[in-house]
């Protein structure tokens, strides 16, 4: 392993180019460590986003050597072999604000558009709802509930790439957790929100979202669940 | 609704195509002429109903799939696209039912 790590980082917005840097290669350094070192030691004008550094906040995702990843939980040694270079770009399918920082407004607006929020109803229940952990609905909701909105699945999705109106895997995964939330009182509006040509029907089951989700969530199966549910909803 | 219609007809077609191919392979194993085929299909109501369902499923399934492809790969959207594919569906239906009628009753 070389003592020096060659790094190419995207500079600019939609238009721009990769800029080359060289930094000391260290044992166990993460990709986020690399970006931070370059910004602090080489070029303070480099823009990127991070917060927690421990895989909880979901704000540091980038395209690392062609694949979307959390940079805080990606060690350089896992993605760069020998003297290969590290190539970092902004998440795909997002508008680039600057360098490695992307605009996530559309991404989160789609969560709202997919009715990806809990609706308690006009009159709250008098007591706590009991939702046994072994019920089918609870297990389906649990499977997707840990999403932290990092945008990796959205960046990996080819359908989003060719149809910018597609709601995307994260928003549909969130909708599916709520379809299975027996306490929710907003199901009718949610059905309409996800069942259209830019909703779950647009998914081609490429499974890129499932392949790249750093939380191990499987949005493809959540979307498949929505597709199956369409048959029941159509019969009503 | 279109999604449900397309997936339901896909299920019908999966069975129908399998039966169709199996019938062809079975029927032609010893050689078969057009006259032999017509002799078997003429007046055969089960045949007419089976292929009638086949044609209806095709007329629903194919235009919806083609609409999806066109919407994803071309800028064509909206009512003109829907009307064009409705016309395509009606054409498939008319040509298909005409063929079924021809071998059943002609």
Interface residues (C-beta under 8 A of the other chain):
Chain A: X162 X163 X195 X197 X201 X227 X230 X231 X234
Chain B: X1 X2 X3 X4 X7 X68 X71 X72
